[in-house]
Each structure stands twice: as structure tokens, then as C-alpha cells.
Amino acid sequence: MSAIHATASHSHIDRNSVESRVTEILLHNSSVCLQPLLLPMIAGLSREDRWLVLINPPHDITRTALELAGACTRHILVLNTSSFDQTELFCARALAAGTCHTVIAWCSGTAPALDQLNQAASRGNALGILVRT
């Protein structure tokens, strides 16, 4: 059985439906380390004109680790929240704002409202990645 499962949100599908803009990565094993995959991806995303937002990143994704991976840290905004509700709210607001090109959020527990986050991402012309344990 795989330790990682990725899904994309799917709104009600019709001819006028927008493509999915939010992907969820489910970690079935908390010992799985995504940093070898995420750090190069974050480094590449940090070169875009708009902000890259990281919400509740793991403690080992530090400014130093990002810089060593080649990230342009002046284009990265890191937010930390104290609850799942705050994480979902910050994620939706960042996606809809139009100032971010990508929002990566780490959360645990309850599944977020993917359809609402997808709509927010469409409004802000952004992409979302949710890493959930």
C-alpha cells in the first residue's frame, strides 16, 4: 500500500466547469518525508512574479533549507495558524486574493472543503496544494 495518495478536487462537472486548481496529497504514514520532492518544487515556484504562500510548513522547511534548494525566498510568504479552521480560511483567502500564484498548506485531520478552495483558486487564478496527514 502506498504511503502517499494524491487527488484533485472535482466540482460538479458540466460544460462550463473550470478545471481543478487544488490538489490534495494524503500521507497515510506520518514518517513519509516529502521534502526531497517539495523543496525543488518550491524552489521552482518561488521564481514566479506573484507570491508563493506556505501555510504551516513542517519545521524542517526553513529559510536556509529553501535557499539551499535554490528558492528565491523574497517571493515566499510563510503563515502559521493555530487551528484547522484558520488554516482553511487563510488558504481560501490567499487563493482568492489574486496576489499569489500557488498556496501550499499542511493540515491534519478533517478534509478541507475542496470545492470551496477550488472556487477561491479560480477567482484568484491560483493553484493550491494541500498536504494532509
Summary of the structure (lengths in Angstrom):
residues: 133
radius of gyration: 14.3
end to end distance: 15.5
largest distance: 45.5
contacts: 393
relative contact order: 0.22
helix: 34%
strand: 26%
